Amino acid sequence: MDTTSPNAELSQEQQIMRAMRKTLTSIVRDTAPRDGNPSPLSSSTVENIRMCLGLISSREAELAEALGLSRNERPHYTDETPATQPMQFTPPSGTKLN
């Protein structure tokens, strides 16, 4: 009987996706042509790496959506004025709250 929760599986799958993405991008970075030398990777290998990274990105987006995470968050400075302002709602005087 499997007692692992779906969230634990998603978390593990996210870790796998991250490790695969980092490994592929490291391979590309390590084999990038330097000093006019041609790339040691064939064009079909480069295309396969692109396809894999695209699939990884798609699956990461699906996992983020399943967990209710936003993928379009942007960094901001702590002293930056927020784009939205919270509003305080107060009932009119004399109104009884339930």
C-alpha positions as CSV (number, residue, x, y, z in Angstrom):
1,M,0.0,0.0,0.0
2,D,1.4,3.4,-1.0
3,T,1.1,5.9,1.8
4,T,2.9,8.8,0.1
5,S,0.7,11.9,-0.4
6,P,0.2,13.4,-3.9
7,N,1.9,16.6,-2.8
8,A,5.0,14.6,-1.8
9,E,5.0,13.0,-5.3
10,L,4.6,16.4,-7.0
11,S,7.4,17.7,-4.9
12,Q,9.7,14.8,-5.9
13,E,8.6,15.3,-9.6
14,Q,9.5,18.9,-9.3
15,Q,12.9,18.1,-7.9
16,I,13.5,15.6,-10.8
17,M,12.4,18.3,-13.4
18,R,14.7,20.8,-11.8
19,A,17.7,18.4,-11.8
20,M,17.1,17.4,-15.4
21,R,16.9,21.1,-16.5
22,K,20.0,22.0,-14.6
23,T,21.9,19.0,-16.0
24,L,20.9,19.7,-19.6
25,T,21.8,23.4,-19.3
26,S,25.1,22.6,-17.7
27,I,25.9,20.2,-20.6
28,V,25.1,22.9,-23.1
29,R,27.1,25.5,-21.2
30,D,30.1,23.1,-20.9
31,T,30.1,22.2,-24.6
32,A,29.4,25.7,-26.0
33,P,31.8,26.6,-28.8
34,R,34.7,28.8,-27.7
35,D,37.5,30.6,-29.5
36,G,36.0,29.9,-33.0
37,N,35.9,26.1,-32.4
38,P,32.7,24.3,-33.7
39,S,30.2,22.9,-31.2
40,P,30.9,19.3,-30.4
41,L,27.2,18.7,-30.4
42,S,25.4,17.8,-33.6
43,S,22.5,19.9,-34.8
44,S,20.1,17.0,-34.0
45,T,21.5,16.7,-30.5
46,V,21.0,20.5,-30.0
47,E,17.4,20.2,-31.3
48,N,16.8,17.2,-28.9
49,I,18.1,19.2,-26.0
50,R,15.7,22.1,-26.9
51,M,12.8,19.7,-27.1
52,C,13.6,18.2,-23.7
53,L,13.9,21.6,-22.1
54,G,10.6,22.6,-23.7
55,L,8.9,19.5,-22.3
56,I,10.5,20.1,-18.8
57,S,9.2,23.6,-18.9
58,S,5.7,22.5,-19.9
59,R,5.6,19.9,-17.1
60,E,6.9,22.4,-14.5
61,A,4.1,24.8,-15.6
62,E,1.5,22.0,-15.2
63,L,2.8,21.1,-11.7
64,A,2.8,24.8,-10.7
65,E,-0.8,25.1,-11.9
66,A,-1.8,21.9,-10.0
67,L,-0.3,23.4,-6.8
68,G,-1.9,26.8,-7.4
69,L,1.5,28.5,-7.8
70,S,1.9,31.6,-9.9
71,R,4.6,31.3,-12.6
72,N,4.6,35.0,-13.5
73,E,6.0,36.4,-10.3
74,R,8.6,39.1,-10.7
75,P,11.3,40.2,-8.2
76,H,10.8,43.6,-6.6
77,Y,12.6,45.9,-4.3
78,T,11.5,46.1,-0.7
79,D,11.3,49.9,-0.9
80,E,9.3,49.7,-4.1
81,T,5.8,51.1,-4.0
82,P,3.3,48.2,-4.6
83,A,1.2,48.4,-7.8
84,T,-1.9,47.7,-5.7
85,Q,-3.1,49.1,-2.4
86,P,-5.2,47.1,0.1
87,M,-8.5,48.6,1.0
88,Q,-10.1,48.7,4.4
89,F,-13.8,48.0,4.4
90,T,-15.8,49.1,7.5
91,P,-19.5,48.8,8.0
92,P,-21.5,52.0,8.2
93,S,-22.0,53.2,11.8
94,G,-25.0,51.7,13.6
95,T,-24.8,48.5,11.6
96,K,-24.6,45.3,13.7
97,L,-22.2,42.6,12.5
98,N,-23.3,39.0,12.7
